[in-house]
Structure formats: structure tokens, C-alpha cells
Amino acid sequence: MSAADWLPEADRTAPWDQAHVVVAGLGRSGAASADALTELGARVTVVDDADDDAHREQAALFERLGAEVRLGPGASAVLPAAADLVVVSPGWRPTVPLLAQAAQAGLPLWGDVELAWRLQRPDRVVPWLAVTGTNGKTTTTGMLASILAAAGFATAAVGNIGRPVMEAVLDEAAYDVLAVELSSFQLHWLDKASFHSAALLNFAPDHLEWYDDAPAWDCLGWPARAPLAAYAADKARVFEGVTTACVYNAADLETERLTEEADVAEGARAIGFTLGLPAPGQLGLVDGLLVDRAYIAQRRDSALPLARLEDVRPSGPHNVANALAAAALARAYGVAAAAVATGLKAFEPDRHRIETVLEKDGIRWVDDSKATNPHAAEASLSAFDSVVWLAGGQTKKTQFDALAARQADRLRAVVVFGADRAQVAEVMRRHAPDVPVETVEGLDTGAMARAVAAAGRLARPGDTVLLAPGGASFDLFDGYAARGDAFAQAARVWAAQEQEGGADR
């Protein structure tokens, strides 16, 4: 029997020693996949175009375990001979030559999430509660894990949140349930994986540069779609085969549409969440309380309180929506109402998500560097009344027009910086001509300090200086965390200099 005969239904007990598996990418998820496959006896070839000290150290380890490792530019140009399966790390586009060759050869291409889902079978299966959306995934997944833990379940937050789901599958700990954050990139490479319940938090244009080639993907075995449609189709995959609940944003027509069109198991329910009064079958708000009208017997004429608005941190309407989605997934798993409030109170938000870094002279400085697309930036802006907005970075072919038109009234001023600063500045001039815009030139390490100084000059008591760039950070920084740290440091330095200058005067 060849590997092609058993791979379609493969689980952990399959004859992996008969398979040659190519692992595309030697980051954390790729390493976890290669580790699992070598332990199962598969012949493993790992490829990665990077060739730095960290990758060479990982390569040496896997070569000692019997894997072949190909590093350096061009490693992904050719599919290794006699491959039976390719396991793809998140972010690898279908047009990478190795992946295109595998698709054209009819080989299965699985992501690390698909492989992990299969390797927990047949005897280590635990339910997965999946979270996706354009924004809010990490916060919602963290809230969900905290609620599950408060209910007494052994759980872990895994996936796109930082820890590969494969590590949890290989863990000696016995989990009751997993909270799994999934990006569109991870969802793209699913095959048979399906979940107990799943949430689609929101949908807005993002990562369109990744989908640039989507119209031509039909030659690789994927339907030809425009980039935005391809992105939506990948997000919708989170609902395929769901057995219990599909959680959607009742204020987002696209998430509702994708829920209605989902191919789910018989008996699965659609559960909405809303920042308004919930209808039967939804979670929402009543008199400052998060309430449930979905998982109670008397949902037609009553609602069950779950938590108070003050229990949600960080504050802001979009995080209340995240909390409602997390509660909906937890309730789908059978969590008692009391555990929702306990879990939300215990939740520790990650940094760079509406994080106050300084309050001085009546001005609040807030780091929301994680707002890496216009949808996230607008959600952040909506949490404040009067804002000096720091915007820019790499916009990934997304558009700021709707944001500028809707949020102009709350903007004291805008400071634009980074690679696509001119795009944001032009949008502001078209849609909010009365809002002052200051452009910070240059892509050097001092750009953030100059942006902060400009914002400080423009801000007045009662304002919030908000870093919610709406773009990616790699034009100036190693990631959004480094960008946020630079903002916080620059704000403190600027404030200290202003105080010193005032004392001198």
C-alpha cells in the first residue's frame, strides 16, 4: 500500500514510516510538525529559505534525529523528490514554487493545524473551540482560555496566539478542551479538521497582499477568486463541520452571511453576539451586563446575566464584543454562567492592546500597536472621544477612506509616519480636510520619536494620544511589539523633556 492510499484518512496510528513528508518552514510551528513526524518514524525533509544562526541550530537538531534539512535562498524552489505530503507553515503562499509544484502533482498540502488535528486521533481527542476574525482573535482566545480555566477545565490557548497547537497535542498534560486561535493563513491549509464550536469575530479587508495571486490559484487546485473573496473563503473554513455552535457578529453582515452558508454538522446552532439588546439565540448587553439569551431554556422572554461591563479589560466596545464571543464559545461547551465573570476578571490582556503607557498633564498616551489594519484602528479610535492619532506603517493594500470619514469628528489631529504615510495623509485630506495632519518623514529609527514629539505638540488636556497605526510594522521595526515599545519609550522621554523645559522656564 502506498502513502497515497492511506494519507486521506491518516491519523497518529497510520504507517508514517512509509511516508516522505516535506515540512515547509522551520519556525516554531514547522519545528513542532517536524518533531512529531520524526517521532512517528516518517522520512522528513525540512526546507526554509532562511539561513541564520537560529535556523542552523534547529537544522542540526533535526539532522541528528534523522531528518534532512535544506536551508538558504532557493531551498523552496524545488519540491524534494518522491514526496508524499507537504506540511505548510502559516504564511507560506500557495505560489511558492515548492507548494505550486506539490499542488500540480496532486500531493496533499496540510497546515500544521491540520496535522495536529489528525495526530490527536484516534485516542487523544479533545474538543477544539476555534476563534478567527480580522481583529480581536488573540484577546478573545485569551479570554476564552481564562473562562474555561475558571470553570475548572484543563485548557491551553494555542495556535496563532503564539504556541503551536501541535505542542499541546504532543504535551504530556491531559487537556479537557483547547482554545485555538486561527489566522486565515492557517485556515487556508485545513483539509478535514473540524471543531466543536467556532467564532468569526468580524470581517474586514486585511492581508490582501497575501491574496494578490488568488485569481490564478485555479491552476494550483484552488478556485479562482478575487483577493477579498479568497480571504473571506478562508475565514469561512472555520465553520466547516462544526458540531455545536457557529458564533458570529450580529452587527457584521459578512460574518452573518458566512455563518448562514456554512456546511456544519446536523444540530449545530448559529449564535450571534451584539453590543445591543440580544434577540433570542444571541448574547448581548442589558443595563451594563453581558447576558445570555442563547443557552437558556427561557430565552424567548428572559436573559441570564454573565458578567458586568467593568469585568472586561481592556475597555472599549470592541473588547466587549470579544468578551461576548468568548462567553458564547464557553457556554457552547457547557461552562456555567458564574465562570464567565470570574474568567474575564482573571484575564490578563497582552501588551500593546489599548495599553495606557503614560498619563501626564491631562493627556493619556495609549499603545495599540497591535492595530495593524484599518478595521482594528477604527475599533481602537472608537474607544476615545478626542484623539491625536499616530497612523501609518505598511498598509498591505487596505483602504482608510471609510475610517477617515466616520472618525473625523473625534480626531484632534493625525500624525502619519512609516512607509505608507503619504497614502494615509492623502485619505485624511480627502475625507477629513478640517483635521490637521502632520507627516513625519524618513524610515530611520528616529521616526517614532519625531512622531511622538509632533503628537505631544498637538495634544491638549483631555486628549488621548493613540498609537493605532492601521498598518504593519516591518517598515521600521521587527514587529508590532517593538513599535509599541518605541512609542512608550519616546512618550516618556518627551514628557520628561517637557517637564524639564517647563521647570527651566
C-alpha positions, 0 to 999 in steps of 0.5 A: 500500500502506498502513502497515497492510499492511506494519507486521506484518512491518516491519523497518529496510528497510520504507517508514517514510516512509509511516508516522505513528508516535506515540512515547509518552514522551520519556525516554531510551528514547522519545528513542532510538525517536524518533531512529531513526524520524526517521532512517528518514524516518517522520512522528513525533509525540512526546507526554509529559505532562511539561513541564520544562526537560529535556523542552523541550530534547529537544522542540526537538531533535526539532522541528528534525529534523522531528518534532512534539512535544506536551508538558504535562498532557493531551498523552496524552489524545488519540491524534494523528490518522491514526496508524499505530503507537504506540511505548510507553515502559516504564511507560506503562499500557495505560489511558492514554487515548492507548494505550486509544484506539490499542488500540480502533482496532486500531493496533499498540502496540510497546515500544521493545524491540520496535522495536529488535528489528525495526530490527536486521533484516534485516542487523544481527542479533545474538543477544539473551540476555534476563534478567527476574525480580522481583529480581536482573535488573540484577546478573545482566545485569551479570554476564552482560555481564562473562562474555561480555566475558571470553570475548572477545565484543563485548557491551553490557548494555542495556535496563532496566539503564539504556541503551536497547537501541535505542542499541546497535542504532543504535551504530556498534560491531559487537556479537557478542551483547547482554545485555538486561535486561527489566522486565515493563513492557517485556515487556508491549509485545513483539509478535514479538521473540524471543531466543536464550536467556532467564532468569526469575530468580524470581517474586514479587508486585511492581508490582501497582499497575501491574496494578490495571486488568488485569481490564478490559484485555479491552476494550483487546485484552488478556485479562482477568486478575487483577493477579498473573496479568497480571504473571506473563503478562508475565514469561512473554513472555520465553520466547516463541520462544526458540531455545536455552535457557529458564533458570529457578529450580529452587527457584521453582515459578512460574518452573518452571511458566512455563518448562514452558508456554512456546511456544519454538522446536523444540530449545530446552532448559529449564535450571534453576539451584539453590543445591543439588546440580544434577540433570542439565540444571541448574547448581548448587553442589558443595563451594563451586563453581558447576558445570555439569551442563547443557552437558556431554556427561557430565552424567548422572554428572559436573559441570564446575566454573565458578567458586568461591563467593568469585568472586561479589560481592556475597555472599549466596545470592541473588547466587549464584543470579544468578551461576548464571543468568548462567553458564547464559545464557553457556554457552547461547551457547557461552562456555567454562567458564574465562570464567565465573570470570574474568567474575564476578571482573571484575564490578563490582556497582552501588551500593546492592546489599548495599553495606557503607557503614560498619563501626564498633564491631562493627556493619556498616551495609549499603545495599540500597536497591535492595530495593524489594519484599518478595521482594528484602528477604527475599533481602537479610535472608537474607544476615545472621544478626542484623539491625536492619532499616530497612523501609518506603517505598511498598509498591505493594500487596505483602504482608510477612506471609510475610517477617515470619514466616520472618525473625523469628528473625534480626531484632534489631529493625525500624525502619519509616519512609516512607509505608507504615510503619504497614502494615509495623509492623502485619505485624511485630506480627502475625507477629513480636510478640517483635521490637521495632519502632520507627516513625519518623514524618513524610515530611520529609527528616529521616526517614532520619536519625531512622531511622538514629539509632533503628537505631544505638540498637538495634544491638549488636556483631555486628549488621548494620544493613540498609537493605532497605526492601521498598518504593519510594522516591518517598515521600521521595526521587527514587529508590532511589539517593538513599535509599541515599545518605541512609542512608550519609550519616546512618550516618556522621554518627551514628557520628561523633556517637557517637564524639564523645559517647563521647570527651566522656564 
